[in-house]
Amino acid sequence: MPDRYEPSQFESKWQERWKQADLFATREEPGRPKFYGMDFFPYPSGAGLSVGHCRNYVPTDVLCRMKFMQGYNVLHPMGFDSFGLPAENEAIKNKTHPAPMIERYAANYRRQMELVGISYDWSRSFSSADPDYYKWTQWIFEVLHERGLAYRKQAAVNWDPVDKTVLADEEIIGGRAERSGALVEKKWIPQWYFKITEYAQQLIDDLDTLDWPEGIKAQQRNWIGKSEGVQFRLDVAGTGDSDGKFDLDNHNTPAKKLSFEVFTTRIDTLFGVAFCVLAPEHALVEDLIKIVPAENQADVREYQEAAKRLSDTDRTATNREKTGVFTGAYAINPGNGQKVPIWLADYVLATYGTGAIMAVPAHDERDYEFALKFGIPVIPVIAPAEGKIPEGCYAAKDGVMVNSGEYTGLSVAEGQFALARWMEGLGIGKAITQYKLRDWLTSRQRYWGCPIPVIHSADGDEQLVPVQDLPVLLPDVDSYEPSGDGSSPLAHIPEFVNVTDRDGKLGRRETDTMSGFACSSWYFLRFCDPHNPKEAWNLDRANYWMPVDCYVGGAEHAVMHLLYARFWTKVLNDAGLIQVREPFARLQNQGQVLAYTPYRQPRDGETLGVGEDGILVSFAEADAMKARGEGNQLFYKWVRMSKSKGNVVTPDEAKATFGADALRMYLLFVAPFSADVQWSNEGMMGMTRFLSKVFKLATDLKPFWAADWREHIPFEAMDPLGKEARRLTHFTIKTSTADIDSFGFNTYVSGLMKYVNGISDVLAKADPSNRAHALALSEALETLPLLLSPGAPHSADEIWEGILQKPGFVFRQDWPTHEEALAAADVVTVAVQVNGKLRDTLEFPAGTSNEELEAGALASAKVQTHLEGKSIRKVIVIPNKLVNLVAS
Ligand code: ANZ
């Protein structure tokens, strides 16, 4: 048994033995508490895993391993999110079929996960592209459909002319498709939606019940975007007049009354309305255009055309100069009867509120910019409670109403209340709540997805495929490239499309597939009962395991996946199909792994892209440049490890060079869990040295080993050295447990390091013939692999069997518990600072009160010399650690 960490000697051996013993099979023993720990559903890419992925999987594994040892029934599953665009695009590129390709990639992921010793129960694994799985995705679609939550409508969708597919808003960045980089166009086709808007309020409210990072909750709240305001009607001047005439010049079109609704969060500014704006696509424009002068008509048409070419993101970018066009028509402000011009402007979106606004340049920045540009008057109607009306735009909500008729003098809140009531009384408006959230566009005109289980009957109605006929199988075809006409490739397969409907007539099968987000909105339920052929899940099994107690993955999924999964869970709960209303009780986001990556200066004639400061080069190229003496053109940056940057370190390499446990412990130790990590080989070396130290300590402790220590401890004649060993052990049990629970993995590892050092110090002074030393150090020797095992499970088993000569796996042992009295230090050393500078260190009994610490610090002669002539202004005390006296 070497007294060093030699991973090649034992890591693969243990992995093999774990597999043979089926060590990680999910335990469902009655009487135990449950723990469901899960990582985000990965899409298996051809590039395989990098050590960056391991920063997601290893910490979850540590937590799950500890929970199992603590006696929990643990569900720790892994599966593959196989459907979707990335897989399909990769398959097209490689000229292969996505199904076998993805299966190969998934197998490689699994191999790599096993390589680093992740304790997944593989018997529960599945892929979202398995018919046994997507059958139930289709079934849930039908549940939604039956509840009126899945519907189809004609919609102007974002069209990616390169990938030839429709995109969700979230897939567009700066007007371009996130994946292909193509400029996004608009196209009208029928699309399937899930009515997530129906759950907007609940999705906000229930965030309060979740133990999630505040930042993610805030992003969800913003995304849902709740606004409280008033929606009211404005009439178009001159329409609906009794004499049938308009008061617009040159016009005498028959008098049809025209009006439009606006939504405002600031009805208190009603008397400051200087103009109104309609979105260029607003339906009223078609009527307005008939009653306005010819030159306005032409302007309006031209402006509408220009607006079509812009995405919503571009239109609302705050740094973009405002554009707009006067329609030639006027609206009447119901507050004061004044006529205000109606403009078209693209900063007003057709898809939010009513697609029309009352514009108040004195109190809204966007309107202010617009008014300045087009010479529209600015009419202040809100003044700060004190001081005079500021120049420009005063957007603050605190103040009183001025120039507002009978409402003058009311506060903003009072004015909002009064005006809303007044409009309600008049029947022209009412207080409403608006959400920015839009329904979830789910259909994709692509092959590689879960088919939507609908038949369009001969009579034109929508029929759900009967449950007994599910799944609607994705046909196995050679050619599945996008058809390019906007329809799914499935639409060109007659055997798929032609079906008999419920009445035996020839119908047409729906050919859109669901977006991958549908597949990942319920997989956590399937893991509870993964191979059930009769149901999506057995209710008891799902109710037992749900909710996921800890869900771990990247912060980039803050909105879509996490929101959609919450929505489906709520619907399934409403349908009585699951007890929980929220799927993920606790969420943790890991930091990214960054690699030090070479770039070079651009050469003559080379141009850099926006925001770039150099040209990425491969490591080989960088070496070649150095060899050619061109090293001065190189510079290095810390960037996210990814295949596209050519800077990936694979777990395979890391294991081969340093060992799996070293990799695990390094990833845990190198930075707080949620912080980004700068990958370093030196850091990995450091971790192999630490693990060697663990083996050395265990070997050196062996002469003290008393297998029966548990029966004889505590020993009355425990001397200070023995007591110190026990204190270190119990203290480390306490902190390791708390650290792992709270995702403090870096302090878990640093705590183990301190423990190893502390016990080594004790050992150096201990006497093998002293019974008390033998007992206390035996406790330490047995505790060491137990505490080590979540982080470095291979080493733990090796020490357990090789040094302690104990049977079985550490994973199956009980997690140690600490005794509070033993864990507490008798005496603590407290630093005393004056104005932040260390002036003395004092010893106190552990747990001394803040007041006594302060008194003790003030009594120190060294401290007093630094306080002379000064008076103390503040005292900061950190119990057991520090007293800082702030004096001047
Ligand atoms: C008048 C006003 C005066 C407004 C004022 C604000 C300040 P949130 O809070 O994001 O919901 N608005 C309404 N519909 C819009 C649309 N389709 N496109 C662009 N802007 C729209 O914003 C609500 C406010 O955004 C509304 O209140 C409206 O401007 C504008 F001093 O009405 B406000």
Boltz pocket constraint, residues with backbone or C-beta under 6 A from the ligand:
constraints:
  - pocket:
      binder: B
      contacts: [[A, 225], [A, 226], [A, 227], [A, 263], [A, 264], [A, 265], [A, 266], [A, 269], [A, 347], [A, 348], [A, 349], [A, 350], [A, 351], [A, 352], [A, 353], [A, 354], [A, 355], [A, 356], [A, 357], [A, 358], [A, 359], [A, 360], [A, 362], [A, 363], [A, 364], [A, 394], [A, 395], [A, 434]]
      max_distance: 6.0
